[in-house]
Amino acid sequence: IGGHGDRTGGTMTSAATYFRAMACNNAWSNHRLLTACAKLTDAAFQAERVSFFPS
């Protein structure tokens, strides 16, 4: 998985490194989100939220 226009063919190792880095980033992001959510009061956590694309 190379950059845009990469035609070197890449290797399985570079793909594994890329996906490992993405998994680590996901874990870090989840940790930050859950840490922030843990600080919310129950009322704040359950409060209705309005967004551009409502669920």
Secondary structure, DSSP 8 states (H G I E B T S, - for coil): --STT--S---HHHHHHHHHHHHHHHHHHHHHHHHHHHTS-HHHHHS----SS--
